[in-house]
Amino acid sequence: MEILRQLRKTLVFGALRIGMEVAQRTDNPAVIEALRGLLLGLTRTAIPLRKRLTKNMKLVGVYHQGLLDAHFERAVDHFIMLAHILRAGFPKSGCPEKFKFDESFRLLEQAYAGGRGVICIAPHLCGFPVHAPIVMPRIPCSSYVRRNRDPRKMRITEAVALAAGGPLVYPPEGATKAERLQVAIDVLREGKMLFITPDTPRKPHQGIPVTIFGRTAYFPTGVFVMSMRTGAPVVPVAWHWQDGAYHLRYGEPIELARARGSRQQTEAATRKWAQSVDAFLHQYPEMWWNWLDKRWTRIIRNE
């Protein structure tokens, strides 16, 4: 099984690398759009993938006719946006036109105006690498990413970030928990915004129990620890696809004051955010990037 897993990873990263090189070497957007058609065609014939996705969606009670194709359309769009960024850089990629801000953006602007930095959080929604460069013209924004143990994935992540112009922040190799926190805290103390997707499940001793789709997952509390240490408010954001665009919606800033019972505060805030994620994913399940993530698959299937 381990040999098959490594072979699958090699094939996936090989395909991503080829796609990245094709995108970087062409100046013709039609070439990238042709990839869209190819990828969508592959998702319609990838029977094992569709079976796995169907089972996961049915187990949590969100499956309905057409949901699989809707999710794959958003997932393919995720890759195509990144390919256009690699082809032409972010401003010319066409991505900015796909994202629409509503009046809730003022909540983020007001939080940033406080001068204490801002932590913007979202679940892994299709298109999440694009959030930071989308916001950059209005508010300086860096994206915090966990250092991936596979250098191939890190190289692809860094290449996309460089082309998009949205700075990446990640801890040094072998960093301790305190060092990982400090990397992010340094950005906030400069008064900047940090974008984080903290819905990556952890091992029980590395997080606190939260409920998503009626299942127990363990989320880190680091986002709210950083908020208390720096005074930076936490602003949730989510987006959905409607009428040919991604519509962003920002939530009320969450501020935690340093006080006794800090641990209880951070845990309560983490669970409250998880509840909002759960509600959003029930409403827009096609947007969730993690449907096929192996960690979430184990959680969904109670394995």
VEXDREN-2710 file (C-alpha; in Angstrom, 1 decimal):
% VEXDREN-2710
k/r/px/py/pz
1/MET/0.0/0.0/0.0
2/GLU/2.8/2.4/0.8
3/ILE/4.4/1.8/-2.6
4/LEU/1.0/2.6/-4.3
5/ARG/0.6/5.7/-2.2
6/GLN/4.0/7.0/-3.1
7/LEU/3.4/6.2/-6.8
8/ARG/0.1/8.1/-6.6
9/LYS/1.8/11.1/-5.0
10/THR/4.6/11.1/-7.6
11/LEU/2.0/11.0/-10.5
12/VAL/0.0/13.9/-8.9
13/PHE/3.0/16.1/-8.4
14/GLY/4.3/15.2/-11.8
15/ALA/1.1/16.3/-13.4
16/LEU/1.1/19.6/-11.3
17/ARG/4.6/20.3/-12.3
18/ILE/3.9/19.8/-16.0
19/GLY/0.8/22.0/-15.7
20/MET/2.8/24.7/-14.0
21/GLU/5.5/24.6/-16.7
22/VAL/2.8/24.8/-19.5
23/ALA/1.2/27.8/-17.7
24/GLN/4.6/29.6/-17.3
25/ARG/5.6/29.1/-20.9
26/THR/2.5/30.2/-22.7
27/ASP/1.1/33.8/-23.1
28/ASN/-2.1/32.5/-24.6
29/PRO/-5.1/32.3/-22.2
30/ALA/-6.8/29.9/-24.6
31/VAL/-4.2/27.3/-23.8
32/ILE/-5.1/27.5/-20.1
33/GLU/-8.9/27.4/-20.8
34/ALA/-8.3/24.3/-22.9
35/LEU/-6.8/22.7/-19.8
36/ARG/-10.1/23.5/-18.0
37/GLY/-12.1/21.5/-20.5
38/LEU/-9.6/18.6/-20.2
39/LEU/-9.7/18.5/-16.4
40/LEU/-13.5/18.7/-16.3
41/GLY/-13.7/15.8/-18.7
42/LEU/-11.3/13.8/-16.5
43/THR/-13.4/14.4/-13.4
44/ARG/-16.5/13.1/-15.2
45/THR/-14.7/9.8/-16.0
46/ALA/-12.7/9.4/-12.7
47/ILE/-15.1/6.8/-11.3
48/PRO/-13.0/5.9/-8.1
49/LEU/-12.7/9.6/-7.3
50/ARG/-16.4/10.2/-7.8
51/LYS/-17.4/7.1/-5.7
52/ARG/-15.2/8.3/-2.8
53/LEU/-16.6/11.8/-3.0
54/THR/-20.2/10.6/-3.2
55/LYS/-19.7/8.4/-0.2
56/ASN/-18.2/11.2/1.9
57/MET/-21.0/13.6/0.9
58/LYS/-23.7/11.0/1.6
59/LEU/-22.3/10.1/5.0
60/VAL/-22.6/13.7/6.2
61/GLY/-26.1/14.2/4.6
62/VAL/-25.4/16.9/2.1
63/TYR/-25.4/14.9/-1.1
64/HIS/-27.8/15.9/-3.8
65/GLN/-28.1/15.5/-7.6
66/GLY/-25.5/17.6/-9.4
67/LEU/-23.4/18.4/-6.3
68/LEU/-20.4/16.3/-7.5
69/ASP/-20.1/18.2/-10.8
70/ALA/-20.6/21.5/-9.0
71/HIS/-17.7/20.7/-6.6
72/PHE/-15.4/19.5/-9.4
73/GLU/-16.2/22.7/-11.4
74/ARG/-15.1/24.8/-8.4
75/ALA/-12.0/22.6/-7.8
76/VAL/-11.0/22.8/-11.5
77/ASP/-11.5/26.6/-11.4
78/HIS/-9.1/26.6/-8.4
79/PHE/-6.4/25.1/-10.6
80/ILE/-7.2/27.2/-13.6
81/MET/-7.0/30.4/-11.6
82/LEU/-3.5/29.4/-10.4
83/ALA/-2.5/28.5/-13.9
84/HIS/-3.6/32.0/-15.2
85/ILE/-1.6/33.6/-12.4
86/LEU/1.5/31.6/-13.4
87/ARG/0.9/32.6/-17.0
88/ALA/0.4/36.3/-16.7
89/GLY/0.9/37.3/-13.0
90/PHE/-2.0/38.2/-10.8
91/PRO/-3.3/41.5/-12.1
92/LYS/-3.5/40.2/-15.7
93/SER/-4.8/36.7/-14.7
94/GLY/-8.5/37.7/-14.7
95/CYS/-8.8/36.5/-11.1
96/PRO/-9.6/39.9/-9.6
97/GLU/-12.7/40.2/-11.7
98/LYS/-14.0/36.8/-10.4
99/PHE/-14.1/38.0/-6.7
100/LYS/-16.8/40.4/-5.6
101/PHE/-16.7/42.3/-2.3
102/ASP/-19.9/43.4/-0.6
103/GLU/-20.5/45.9/2.2
104/SER/-19.1/43.5/4.8
105/PHE/-15.6/44.4/3.6
106/ARG/-15.8/47.5/5.7
107/LEU/-15.6/45.2/8.8
108/LEU/-12.1/44.2/7.6
109/GLU/-11.1/47.7/6.8
110/GLN/-12.2/49.0/10.2
111/ALA/-10.3/46.2/12.0
112/TYR/-7.2/46.9/10.0
113/ALA/-7.5/50.7/10.8
114/GLY/-7.0/49.9/14.5
115/GLY/-3.3/49.5/13.7
116/ARG/-2.8/46.3/15.7
117/GLY/-2.7/44.0/12.6
118/VAL/-5.5/41.7/11.5
119/ILE/-5.9/37.9/11.3
120/CYS/-8.3/36.9/8.6
121/ILE/-9.4/33.3/8.7
122/ALA/-11.3/31.1/6.3
123/PRO/-11.9/27.3/5.8
124/HIS/-10.2/25.7/2.8
125/LEU/-12.6/26.9/0.1
126/CYS/-11.9/26.6/-3.6
127/GLY/-9.7/29.5/-4.6
128/PHE/-8.2/30.1/-1.1
129/PRO/-4.7/30.9/-2.4
130/VAL/-6.1/33.9/-4.2
131/HIS/-7.6/35.6/-1.2
132/ALA/-4.4/37.4/-0.2
133/PRO/-3.6/38.9/-3.6
134/ILE/-7.3/39.9/-4.0
135/VAL/-7.1/42.0/-0.9
136/MET/-3.5/43.3/-1.4
137/PRO/-4.4/46.4/-3.4
138/ARG/-6.5/47.6/-0.4
139/ILE/-4.7/46.1/2.6
140/PRO/-1.2/44.6/2.9
141/CYS/-1.7/40.8/3.4
142/SER/0.5/37.8/3.9
143/SER/-0.6/34.2/3.8
144/TYR/0.5/31.9/6.6
145/VAL/1.2/28.3/5.4
146/ARG/2.4/25.2/7.3
147/ARG/5.7/24.0/6.0
148/ASN/5.0/20.9/3.9
149/ARG/7.3/18.0/4.4
150/ASP/7.2/17.3/0.7
151/PRO/9.6/19.9/-1.0
152/ARG/7.8/19.4/-4.3
153/LYS/4.6/20.9/-2.9
154/MET/6.4/23.7/-1.2
155/ARG/8.1/24.7/-4.5
156/ILE/4.7/24.8/-6.3
157/THR/3.2/26.9/-3.4
158/GLU/6.1/29.3/-3.5
159/ALA/6.0/29.6/-7.3
160/VAL/2.3/30.5/-7.2
161/ALA/2.8/33.0/-4.4
162/LEU/5.7/34.7/-6.2
163/ALA/3.6/35.0/-9.4
164/ALA/0.6/36.4/-7.5
165/GLY/2.6/38.9/-5.5
166/GLY/1.0/37.8/-2.2
167/PRO/3.8/37.2/0.4
168/LEU/4.0/33.8/2.1
169/VAL/4.9/33.4/5.7
170/TYR/6.0/30.0/7.0
171/PRO/8.0/28.6/9.9
172/PRO/11.6/27.4/9.4
173/GLU/12.2/23.7/9.0
174/GLY/11.9/21.9/12.4
175/ALA/10.4/24.8/14.1
176/THR/8.8/24.4/17.6
177/LYS/5.2/25.3/18.3
178/ALA/6.4/28.6/19.9
179/GLU/8.6/29.4/16.9
180/ARG/5.7/28.7/14.5
181/LEU/3.5/31.2/16.5
182/GLN/6.3/33.8/16.6
183/VAL/6.6/33.8/12.8
184/ALA/3.0/34.9/12.5
185/ILE/3.1/37.2/15.5
186/ASP/6.0/39.2/13.9
187/VAL/3.8/40.0/10.9
188/LEU/0.9/41.2/13.1
189/ARG/3.2/43.4/15.2
190/GLU/4.1/45.2/12.0
191/GLY/0.4/46.1/11.7
192/LYS/-0.2/43.9/8.7
193/MET/-2.9/41.4/7.9
194/LEU/-2.3/37.7/8.0
195/PHE/-4.5/35.2/6.2
196/ILE/-4.8/31.7/7.6
197/THR/-6.9/28.6/6.9
198/PRO/-7.1/26.9/10.3
199/ASP/-9.4/24.0/9.4
200/THR/-6.7/21.5/9.0
201/PRO/-7.4/18.7/11.5
202/ARG/-4.8/17.8/14.0
203/LYS/-4.1/14.9/16.3
204/PRO/-6.1/15.0/19.6
205/HIS/-3.1/16.2/21.7
206/GLN/-2.5/19.0/19.2
207/GLY/-5.9/20.7/19.2
208/ILE/-9.3/20.9/20.8
209/PRO/-12.4/18.9/19.8
210/VAL/-14.9/20.7/17.5
211/THR/-17.9/19.4/15.6
212/ILE/-18.0/19.5/11.8
213/PHE/-20.7/17.6/9.9
214/GLY/-21.6/15.9/13.2
215/ARG/-18.1/14.5/13.5
216/THR/-15.4/15.3/16.0
217/ALA/-12.2/16.9/14.6
218/TYR/-9.4/18.6/16.5
219/PHE/-8.6/22.2/15.6
220/PRO/-5.6/24.3/16.7
221/THR/-6.3/27.3/18.9
222/GLY/-3.1/29.2/17.6
223/VAL/-5.1/31.8/15.7
224/PHE/-6.8/33.1/18.9
225/VAL/-3.6/32.7/21.0
226/MET/-1.9/35.1/18.5
227/SER/-4.9/37.5/18.7
228/MET/-4.6/37.7/22.5
229/ARG/-0.8/38.2/22.5
230/THR/-0.9/41.0/19.9
231/GLY/-4.3/42.5/20.2
232/ALA/-5.0/41.8/16.6
233/PRO/-8.7/41.2/15.9
234/VAL/-9.7/38.0/14.0
235/VAL/-12.0/38.6/11.0
236/PRO/-13.7/35.5/9.5
237/VAL/-14.4/35.4/5.8
238/ALA/-16.1/32.9/3.4
239/TRP/-17.1/33.0/-0.2
240/HIS/-19.5/31.2/-2.5
241/TRP/-20.0/31.0/-6.3
242/GLN/-23.0/32.8/-7.7
243/ASP/-23.8/34.4/-11.1
244/GLY/-20.3/33.8/-12.5
245/ALA/-18.4/35.2/-9.5
246/TYR/-17.1/34.4/-6.0
247/HIS/-18.9/36.6/-3.5
248/LEU/-16.9/37.3/-0.3
249/ARG/-18.6/37.9/3.0
250/TYR/-16.7/39.0/6.1
251/GLY/-17.9/38.5/9.6
252/GLU/-17.8/40.7/12.7
253/PRO/-14.2/41.0/14.2
254/ILE/-13.5/38.7/17.1
255/GLU/-11.4/40.3/19.9
256/LEU/-10.1/38.5/22.9
257/ALA/-8.6/40.5/25.8
258/ARG/-5.8/39.1/27.9
259/ALA/-7.3/37.9/31.1
260/ARG/-7.5/35.0/33.5
261/GLY/-9.0/32.0/31.8
262/SER/-7.3/32.8/28.5
263/ARG/-7.3/29.1/27.5
264/GLN/-11.1/28.9/28.0
265/GLN/-11.5/32.0/25.8
266/THR/-9.4/30.7/22.9
267/GLU/-11.1/27.3/23.0
268/ALA/-14.5/28.9/23.1
269/ALA/-13.6/31.1/20.1
270/THR/-12.3/28.2/18.1
271/ARG/-15.4/26.2/18.7
272/LYS/-17.6/29.1/17.8
273/TRP/-15.7/29.6/14.5
274/ALA/-16.0/25.8/13.8
275/GLN/-19.8/26.1/14.2
276/SER/-19.9/28.9/11.6
277/VAL/-17.8/26.8/9.2
278/ASP/-20.2/23.9/9.7
279/ALA/-23.2/26.0/8.9
280/PHE/-21.5/27.5/5.8
281/LEU/-20.5/24.0/4.5
282/HIS/-24.0/22.8/4.9
283/GLN/-25.2/25.7/2.8
284/TYR/-22.4/25.6/0.2
285/PRO/-20.8/22.1/0.3
286/GLU/-19.5/22.5/-3.3
287/MET/-17.1/25.1/-2.1
288/TRP/-15.1/22.9/0.3
289/TRP/-11.7/22.0/-1.0
290/ASN/-11.2/19.3/1.6
291/TRP/-13.8/16.8/0.5
292/LEU/-11.2/14.3/-0.7
293/ASP/-8.5/15.2/1.9
294/LYS/-7.4/11.9/3.5
295/ARG/-7.5/13.3/7.0
296/TRP/-11.0/14.6/6.6
297/THR/-12.1/11.4/4.9
298/ARG/-11.0/9.4/7.9
299/ILE/-13.0/11.8/10.2
300/ILE/-16.1/11.7/8.0
301/ARG/-16.0/7.9/7.9
302/ASN/-15.2/7.6/11.7
303/GLU/-12.1/5.6/10.9
END
